Amino acid sequence: MERQIVHIREELCNGCGVCVAPCAEGAIEMVNGKARVVREELCDGAGFCIGVCPTGALTIETREAPAFDEHAAERKMAERGAMYIEQTCHVCHVGEESRVLLPCRSSGQSLWVCTRCLPQLIHG
Ligand code: SF4
């Protein structure tokens, strides 16, 4: 099927590994020092890994790929256990421990925004 899925530009990946934890489904792993989508059926294409990448190596592309397998993703999440890196608001940089964050899309990026900054984004 044709669908949205994460694309990793290996030449831009610096191997920092920051994108692994935000991928709740476990689709991204580090292989030989580079991020890889190891099982395409685990990537739901939501793109919450994109906002954390410091080099712009992650994008969403539309192409032929296996359908997202929710049950396989649940099994993978149970296997690997909780992985947690606190996410921050892309406007004020406050962390989710301090304020509720919501996902948003802007200029092709998946970003987090806190409830205090959200009205500013809506109303300008
Ligand atoms: S966050 Fe970006 S640079 Fe870091 S490992 Fe993932 S793809 Fe590579």
Boltz pocket constraint, residues with backbone or C-beta under 6 A from the ligand:
constraints:
  - pocket:
      binder: B
      contacts: [[A, 8], [A, 12], [A, 13], [A, 14], [A, 15], [A, 16], [A, 17], [A, 18], [A, 19], [A, 20], [A, 34], [A, 35], [A, 49], [A, 52], [A, 53], [A, 54], [A, 55], [A, 56], [A, 57], [A, 58]]
      max_distance: 6.0
